[in-house]
Amino acid sequence: GVFMYNHLQQKVRNAEALAQKYKQQQEALSAQLQVVYEHRSRLERSLQKERGEHKKTKEDFLVYKLEAQEALNKEKQDSMNRYGALSSQHKILKNQHDDVKKQLLDLQLQHNSLKLEHRKALETHSQKYAQLQQEKDNEVSNLQDTVFKLREESKLLRKAHQEVHSQLLNAQ
């Protein structure tokens, strides 16, 4: 029971460490996502500034707009891909967390069941021990009575032997 308890405690500590690790990873990924969004925001500001400066010729403006739009779309696509990956990882981590939670509950139920079995076995052994102790005490008491009776009988036999011996001596 103690071994199982220690084993369960170790599993709980491992699960807590794992949860902390996942939380730190999620915070790091959130920070990275924030950097991506800030980068995107800077790109959009830069695009608007360039539009204002390059309105001189329509062709240059259209070429620039096309290039900037492509870059923005690529960045947006990259961000969406990263977001999708983060979302998938979050789901996986959540499922793992739920599995660990379920395992913990199962282990707690098993621990309680084992505790109950241990308590029952202890009670059974205690009752059996008390019964055996009582039987031993009764047997010791009976043996002491038998020894006492045999000593009394031995005294009587010695006395009778002494008398027979005395009679033989007198007869001789």
Secondary structure, 3 states (H helix, E strand, C coil): CHHHHHHHHHHHHHHHHHHHHHHHHHHHHHHHHHHHHHHHHHHHHHHHHHHHHCCCCHHHHHHHHHHHHHHHHHHHHHHHHHHHHHHHHHHHHHHHHHHHHHHHHHHHHHHHHHHHHHHHHHHHHHHHHHHHHHHHHHHHHHHHHHHHHHHHHHHHHHHHHHHHHHHHHHHC
